[in-house]
Amino acid sequence: MLRGAIVLAAAAALLLVGFPLAELFGAAGSQGLAAVAGAFHGTAAARAVATTLLTGGVVTVLAVLGGTAAALATERGAPRGRSWLRGAVLLPLVVPPFVAALSWGQAYGPAGLVDDLLGLELPGVYGLAGVVTVLTVHAVPLVYLVVAAALASRAEPDLERAARSSGASAATAFRTVTLPLLRPAIIAGAALAFVTTVNAFGVPAVLGTPAGVTTVTTRIYSDLVFAADPEAFTRVLVLASGLVLLTLSVVGAADVRDALGSGLTRTGAPLGGAVPGGPRWPGAVLWTYALATSVLPLLALVLVGITRALGLAPVPANWTLGHFRTAVGGLGGPALVRSLLLAMAAATTVLLLGALLTALRRQRGGKPLATMATLTFAVPGSALAVAVLLAYGPWLRDTLALILIAYLAKFWALGHRTIAGAAGRQPPELAWAARASGAGPATTVRTITIPLLLPALAGAWLVVFLFGLHEVTMSSLLYGPGSETLAVVILNLRQLGDVPVTAALAVLLTGLVLLGTALLSAASRTSRRLTTHQDGA
Amino acid sequence: MTSALTLRELTVAYGSEPVVRGVSLQVAPDEVVALLGPSGSGKSTLLAAVAGFIEPREGQVLLRGEVVSGPGHSVPPEDRDVAVVFQHYALWPHLTAAETVAYPLRRRGVGAGEARRAATALLARVGLGELAGRRPAELSGGQQQRVGLARALAREPSLYLFDEPTAHLDTALRASLTEELSEQRRLRGAAALYATHDAAEALAVADQVVLLREGRIAQIGRPAEVYEEPSDLWSAALTGPASVLDIPAGEAVSGKVTLRVGEETVRVPGGSAAGLRPADGAVLVRPEWAGLGGRLSGVVRQVRYRGPYTDYRLRTPAGTVDVRGAGTPSVAVGDAVTWDLQRVWISARS
């Protein structure tokens, strides 16, 4: 029976990821040098590659600085409302990136909220500067998560205190103790930020494309969706495989697997945690940052969505729910249903696959499979979509099933990580105690292991559901007539220029995602409470 | 002579909840003071305030007569003349044992080569000469704490702060490490504040023992005083086993206490806590203050052989009493026996 399970998991990995990627690399490899040279003739495609690398580099540097500083402020300083502040820093992570881009346009772009109120308009929101800024805002929490976790678990306050009472000043203690201990986390955070940035599609599509700024992902999109010549297809294949190789080698080099799995675990703070009475200004700076980068833009988007017409003052007298009615009544309603169905199907399937892999954890063959599932999350959505299209397009073109396959390939890692993390935290003694109390292996799993994992299983389902709900990169490459997802409809509406209805749909989507995230955080708190060792010290 | 450490009405709080409440204390140079209390009694917090890791809300900390913590004034930890040995060792995972011990020397401006030589010598003194090149992950708990001790020694402070240094070690290791700590400190002739929840450890290492209860000092005195003359039942239970006799004390005059046990009136050495009317107090008996044989009667309920001695639990006219006898058990459960008191102490009930 176990062998059957391993075969099943291996087959799933092969069909979802292995076969499509093999098709992609095969197709790219068979293009021939002449075809590739022809496809990259001229500077446009090369400029897209340069823009992507430049964006990735700049965003990574900014995100590492910002994320590390934010982690130090919340974990070592004494900010007001620490747990709320943590949530505010993490907020950009749960707002779909293309919605964040839309909201920045509405807040700081021409005729945006700040323009209306103060007559201020940030130059270059539509353009490279805007793309870099919004991608940085999205990448900061990634670095923050990893570094804050390391500050809590690896660089315990006692280690810095030991340095201080050995005669080191605060700055010396930071340089000789804290920073060396954080180095692996910072490297992992940088790799995550870089990979996420070069893989990003929604933000450059919303803020870059209108200003003529093209990245690898938006180039793949325009070549695949709008161009019909064979050179465009060659470019798609080469860019997609190049992106896969780039991201996998960055992830492999930085070995982010451990960092990915760790999340925010606290070891408890001996001697009472942060020093009370530390400076408060870092917290104030962080609050201002969170308000300006997340809260204000989202507010602008909401106001656009509920104000009768563009150009009217966003005051209660001009408020209406009309745009929401139009949005749901038009293409939005059916697309919302499709997105919900897709997300639920993906979440349920991933849950089963994740549970299967967790059960195989200690079996031969289980570990490589788990590693593979984790790495697939780093494969760029654009490239994965192209690969899935090559592999299954001939049979499933323009169907929801095609999109579902891409979702499963991409999000398997997410669900697996959540489940395996919780299973790993569960002390083996709990199962041993059940066995020693007379329970057989199956009874132990049913009465002890599974009940304790339930919150984690619910969390895994919800994570995949949320990502599936707002996914845009793959669905915009794979959709056909009748299989548009909600995110695709929002992007297309925006291209047609229907700003208030776009905003209404984006608000609807974000509201659903935030609601789900609230549920998720409740589930993960329960999960940690149930599976963390209590040593009472 | 200036005290190594003086605390004046020290109050330390996390948020609004005070953890140390109005503690005043003096530690003479070359004196070891043990802070004895259950977990949550404020021991670690008090040490953290002395080390300068947290700022007190009220009161003062003085090191060698100089105010280092006071209202609106705080000397940072690196400028205080103290060294800390941490409960969880607090060894830096990225440094070897030698680099760890050299760290305080380097901060003091000692050159790299000399610091390395001095660190190796210190490690040899705590029995780790062979392991100087290892990182914490490659050392056992006892070895890790020896590295922590060597790091503190390298600091050459006038006051050591020990924060339950043996709490995470096996019993056998615990004894040898405790000995090592006291010996090394004695050689250096520095004062020490030693936090522990283990009464035997506190009584063995300290010149003075401070009993901490919910952030307040419950009792303070020499080890023999806090053990033999506990001020109340809580202090008595914290410092060791004791039975409470189910009878009132008659009177306590000139070092003798009169009691009525069943039909017998006994007059034994003892006394009562200051300011306490014997009739209001609880009559305490430590197991070694009573023994089998004598004019009192009882029935054996339980026999516990503990190696060097045996504890017997007796049912007597004065309630349940634990008495101790040397060697192996001499009577069995159910036997009617006689017993006697050598000493009692009358302490407050709460």
Interface residues (C-beta under 8 A of the other chain):
Chain A: R154 E156 D158 L159 R161 A162 A163 R164 S165 S166 G167 A168 S169 A170 T172 T176 V177 P180 L181 P270 L271 G272 G273 V275 P276 G277 A537
Chain B: A13 Y14 G15 V19 S39 S44 T45 A48 A51 G52 F53 I54 E55 P76 P77 E78 R80 V82 A83 V84 F86 Q87 H88 A90 L91 W92 P93 H94 Y103 P104 R107 R108 R151 A154 R155 L161 D163
